[in-house]
Amino acid sequence: MSFIQLTQPSGTFGAGGSVGIPLTVTVHPQVIFSILDHAIRHEQGQPKVIGTLLGIRSDDGTELEIKTAYGVPYVDSSEEGEFRMDMDYNQHMYTLHQKIQPSEVVIGWYSNFSEMNPLAFLAQGFYGERTRPFSPVYLSVDARPGQPFSVQAYVSSKIGAGSIRPVIAEDGSIQPTKTTVFEPVHTILKENSLVDAAGFAQVYEGAKSPSGAAQVISDPKRLQESIETVLEMVERVKRYVNDVIQGTAPARINVGKYLFAALATKPKVDPESVEQMITSHLQDVLMTVYLANAVKAQIDLSQKLVSTI
């Protein structure tokens, strides 16, 4: 589904355009957390937040990887056809980030609203000046209470002849100049490691709690829950396979290929060997705990002897 906003031209336009329209946008988890944190800490009377997206793009510009995000203050006058960004703050933050990650460049912007209002088109024009000749990416992270959580990236293109470059005044105010259409692109939420996956699971547990807090559990308990989750997935796969064999569920070739590849990588280990490995590991852990307690007892005893002497 596309969103469209029609605006009247406000002046003379030069030739221009964008190249390298992205087809796939990969978003790192820390970007989502930064946006949600910015949305929670928004200024009074300004529930909509805007910020800059940094990352890397492929040589042809068709693949983007969003790695970093930071908020940018702004003054919303979109109903009057303009809004004012803090350009000095944005440039200062970008310069600081370049000292740490020089490979990351500005690739677009984000917000915490999903509807395409005048503010979205004004911000798209502002960031289009900083990503030329590539098209800027707009990342929408909608986490409003009572609404489904969604993360979706969009790109824009002009309708009709002429340029979509905005008019930027010296005070940082921006005015749209052309008709623009937003198109959604394939968005992937990347899990960098098992640590990120565990973090997401912990946050999800907190979201289900009435207090919003998640209890940090021990490693053995986490291992037990992980094994139980895997067993539940295996049972779900077994039910699907049985349904396909009995003809009560449609067969999917891509699912069959995925299951075949997964089974081909399964190590051939008998249950007795697995049990022996787990027992051996537990014995090592118990021995480590015993030695740690023994060292602690020796240190306490030494301190008491020194204080007595």
Secondary structure, DSSP 8 states (H G I E B T S, - for coil): --EEE-----S-------B---SEEEE-HHHHHHHHHHHHT--TT----EEEEEEEE-TTSSEEEEEEEEE--EEEEGGGTEEEE-HHHHHHHHHHHHHH-TT-EEEEEEES--S--HHHHHHHHHHHHHHTTB--EEEEEE--TTS--EEEEEEEEE-SSS----EE-TTSEEE--S-EEEEEEEEEE---SHHHHHHHHHHHHHHHSTTS------HHHHHHHHHHHHHHHHHHHHHHHHHHHHTSS---HHHHHHHHHHHHT-----HHHHHHHHHHHHHHHHHHHHHHHHHHHHHHHHHHHHHH-
